[in-house]
Amino acid sequence: MKLGFIGTGVMGQSMVGHFLASGHHVNVYNRTKSKTDKLVAKGAVWCDTPELVAAESEVVFTMVGYPADVEEVYYGEKGIFQTDVAAKYLVDFTTSTPKLAEQIYQTAKEHGAASIDAPVSGGDLGAKNGTLTIMAGGDEEAYQKVEPLFEIVGKTCHLHGSAGKGQHTKMANQIMIAGTMTGMTEMLVYADKAGLELPQVIETLSGGSAANWSLANYSPRILKEDFSPGFFVKHFIKDLGIALDEAAKMGLDLPSTALAKKMYDRLAEAGYESDGTQALIKLWWQDGKKS
């Protein structure tokens, strides 16, 4: 199948690699062209604009940073909707707003195409291992068409309802992650201050009711002083902002999520917005190093 992939960042690189390894033709575009060089060397085909990617592909995947980037990729001067997308499938992996997902769905429908909002969870490791969780919103028929492609890059894939519902599910995911990240970080700070051996504490807690993905995947990185981005601080702040905005629209107060966002805002203000989310420890440990 002729696929298109727009946005070959930390996760997109691996996802395109899986599609290529599965025998698909993949057209690629990224704002920074050099980030596609390794993929082109593996057989991907570079296109100069999102419009050209869409023109040359049956299914187009997008995975960019912010809702404004999504809007530019789809509606910009050289965007996807500048070409004939009739009978094509448009899938946005970006964590964006439900409202924008609904807008893209409607525009796609008006042009004879189908759109799925399908934000993912699992970070760089999930993308590398092909074990991402994919949360979809859109029509059942379109979902059934692209589900075999989801299974190449993901382990858990579900359709949660109409357009925008994938984004709402991702917001629920990020609300949960906010709690596990703050809990994991404060746990390490407390255990260290109490004079405990942190690797042993992590192993013990991982075998009990405190076990969670953040503990298993991010606490070892912290101990290695590895703050490379499996998921950027700046993108997590964006996600939590969307979650809080959507909660406000529904009349919900989410104090724990709001506090987590304030903590990550402080981290970004300190100059760590391009670190991975595990860099939250730097609010206590200078440069992420135990005192």
Salt bridges, closest charged atoms under 4 A:
GLU56 OE1 - LYS2 NZ 3.89
ASP69 OD1 - ARG31 NH1 3.39
ASP124 OD1 - ARG221 NH2 3.09
ASP239 OD1 - LYS238 NZ 2.84
GLU246 OE2 - LYS249 NZ 3.25
ASP265 OD2 - LYS261 NZ 2.98
ASP275 OD2 - LYS282 NZ 2.58
